[in-house]
Amino acid sequence: MIWHPQRIIINPNAKVGKHCSISSGVVIAQAHNMCPTIGDNVELMIDCAVLGNIHIANNVRIGAKTLVIKNINAVNTTWAGIPAKKISDKGAIETPIPRPTAHL
């Protein structure tokens, strides 16, 4: 789900899991010729950046303007800040990312 498609940069070699939510200004980019791998059900809030050979676990929420430069292996957590620090043990699973419904 892309909420606001402005200013989004995703390296074509990055891997983004199922049912992720990407907001305006998100950057998923390479560093040192390595790209991120993002798990399923990850929410990337406005203007956050994930750089380099980074792995983000499933059901993680990344706060606005957060810089992720180290792996996030803890599922069901929320991270914020520069650099990213865990701020909550509640991630995208406790307050799920809205899913579009199929129109029949």
Secondary structure, 3 states (H helix, E strand, C coil): CECCCCCCEECCCCEECCCCEECCCCEEECECCECCEECCCCEECCCCEEECCCEECCCCEECCCCEECCCECCCCCEEECCCCEEEECCCCCCCCCCCCCCCC
